[in-house]
Amino acid sequence: MVGAAVFVALLVVAWRRMDVAERLYCLVILLVSFSYYTGPQHPLMGLLRHCYLAFPLFWAGADTLQRGWQRLAAVGMGIVGMAVLAAGYVLEAWIL
């Protein structure tokens, strides 16, 4: 659910940097992604996989990072996120 919130926040931040076609595409992709229902046991299992189709968010999000420290902070958060995901994989935390 945190990943979905990141995509929504990225849409809000990048909205002004995108043209009309990119806005419409990203909005439709995110709405369709949030409308999928994959069953009662794990209803949000594939949500992030579907949200990644809204790739213009990353372009516009990168355009908003103007200063060097902002880019460094984004890279640092990305490295921390990858470390958390790698730790979860190594510890087999996501195997049901």
N, C-alpha and C positions, 0 to 999 in steps of 0.2 A: 504494500500500500504506500510505502514511503517513495518508491520509485515512481508510482503514478502521480504523487504529489509533486515530484521533481519535474515531470513532464508538463504538468499544468502550470507550475511556476515558471518554467522556461517559456511556455506559450505567452504568459503575461509579460515577461521581461522582453521577449523578442518581437512582440506584436508590432511595435512602431518601426522596427527595422525591416519588416517583410513587406513585399508588395501584395496586392489584392489576391492574386492567384495563389501565392504561398500561404496567405492567411486562410483562405477558403480550404485549401488542400489539408493543412494541418488541423484545422478545426474539424473537418469532416472525419479525418483519420482518427483523431482522439475521441470524437463522439461514437464512432463505430467501435473503436477498441473498448470503450467503457460499456458498450451495450452487449458485448458477448457474454454468454452464460455457459460455463463449461460443466455444470453439474453442482449438486449440493455439497460434495465433499471438499473440493478445492475450486471455488468459483472464480478466483482471480489468478489462477496458475499461469495462464498465458498472456496476461495483460501487458507486461513490459515488452514481450516479443511483438505484440501487435502495435504498441505505441512507438516502437523504433521505426516504423514506416513513416512517421512524421519527421523525416530527416532534415527538412529545411529549418526546423527549430535549432539544430546545432549550428548551422551557418549563421543565422541571425543572432544566436546566443554568443557565438565567437566574436561577432562584430561589436557587441556591447562591451566586451572586455578591452578597454582602451589603454589602460595603464599597465605597466609591467607587474606591479604588485597584484593586480587583479588576475592577471594570467597565471602568475605563480601560485596564488591561492586556489585557483581552479584546478591547476595541475596537482597541487598538494591534496586537495579533496578527492580527486580522481585516484591518486595513488593509495590513499587511505581506504577508499571504497573497494579498490581491487584487492587490497590486503585482507579486508574483511571477507570478501567473497572467496578468496583463496583459502583462508582459514576455515571457512564453513565447508569448503570442498574437501580439504585435507582431513578435517575431523568428521566427515560424513554426516554433517548436521542436517542435510536436506533429504536424506534417504528415509523413506517412510516405512 
